[in-house]
Amino acid sequence: MKSKKNLTRFTYENAAFEGWRLCISRSGTTFTKYFPDKKFGGPRKSLDAAETALEELKTLLTGAKRVNGKLTPAAIKKAETLLAKT
């Protein structure tokens, strides 16, 4: 499988981790979450979970308040909570 915007595929022969990494930056804040194949039941299911989380995160960040061009602490906490649930 090929990487997509904000989603990167990690597959190493000699490493313990195989899966997808979600990484998105908005207004100076970077959000990262890993979606391992083992936890989600395979590469396709982990990709689906990562894509779902990415869409929810984009929706949240699009409507989030900003102060001086930066996300508010409340918006950052909501985004981190959203990622922690997945």
C-alpha positions as CSV (number, residue, x, y, z in Angstrom):
1,M,0.0,0.0,0.0
2,K,1.1,3.5,-0.8
3,S,1.3,6.4,1.6
4,K,-1.3,9.2,1.3
5,K,-1.3,12.8,2.4
6,N,-1.0,13.0,6.2
7,L,-0.8,9.2,6.3
8,T,2.5,7.3,6.1
9,R,2.9,3.5,5.8
10,F,5.6,2.0,8.0
11,T,6.7,-1.5,7.0
12,Y,10.0,-2.8,8.2
13,E,11.3,-6.3,7.9
14,N,13.5,-6.1,11.1
15,A,11.2,-3.9,13.2
16,A,8.4,-4.6,15.5
17,F,6.0,-1.9,14.2
18,E,4.0,-2.2,11.0
19,G,1.2,0.1,10.4
20,W,0.1,3.7,9.5
21,R,1.1,7.0,11.1
22,L,-1.3,9.9,11.0
23,C,0.6,13.2,11.2
24,I,-1.1,16.6,10.6
25,S,0.0,20.1,11.4
26,R,-2.4,23.1,11.9
27,S,-1.6,26.6,13.1
28,G,1.8,25.6,14.6
29,T,0.6,22.4,16.3
30,T,1.4,18.9,15.1
31,F,-0.8,15.9,15.9
32,T,0.5,12.4,15.5
33,K,-1.0,9.0,16.1
34,Y,0.1,5.5,15.1
35,F,-2.3,2.8,13.9
36,P,-0.5,-0.6,14.2
37,D,-1.7,-3.5,12.0
38,K,-1.7,-5.9,15.0
39,K,-4.1,-3.8,17.0
40,F,-6.6,-3.2,14.1
41,G,-6.4,-6.6,12.4
42,G,-4.3,-5.9,9.3
43,P,-3.1,-3.2,7.0
44,R,-6.5,-2.4,5.4
45,K,-8.3,-2.1,8.7
46,S,-5.6,0.0,10.3
47,L,-5.7,2.3,7.2
48,D,-9.5,2.6,7.5
49,A,-9.1,3.6,11.2
50,A,-6.4,6.1,10.3
51,E,-8.5,7.6,7.5
52,T,-11.6,7.9,9.8
53,A,-9.5,9.6,12.5
54,L,-8.0,11.9,10.0
55,E,-11.3,13.1,8.6
56,E,-12.7,13.6,12.2
57,L,-9.6,15.6,13.1
58,K,-9.7,17.7,10.0
59,T,-13.3,18.6,10.7
60,L,-12.5,19.5,14.3
61,L,-9.5,21.6,13.3
62,T,-11.3,23.4,10.5
63,G,-13.9,24.8,12.9
64,A,-11.6,25.4,15.8
65,K,-11.0,28.8,17.3
66,R,-7.7,30.5,16.9
67,V,-6.0,33.2,18.9
68,N,-3.2,35.2,17.2
69,G,-3.1,32.5,14.5
70,K,-2.6,29.6,17.0
71,L,-5.1,27.0,18.1
72,T,-6.6,27.5,21.5
73,P,-5.6,25.1,24.3
74,A,-9.2,23.9,24.4
75,A,-9.1,23.0,20.7
76,I,-5.8,21.2,21.1
77,K,-7.1,19.2,24.0
78,K,-10.2,18.2,22.0
79,A,-8.0,17.0,19.1
80,E,-5.8,15.0,21.5
81,T,-8.8,13.5,23.1
82,L,-10.3,12.5,19.7
83,L,-7.0,10.8,18.8
84,A,-6.8,9.0,22.1
85,K,-10.2,7.4,21.6
86,T,-9.1,5.6,18.4
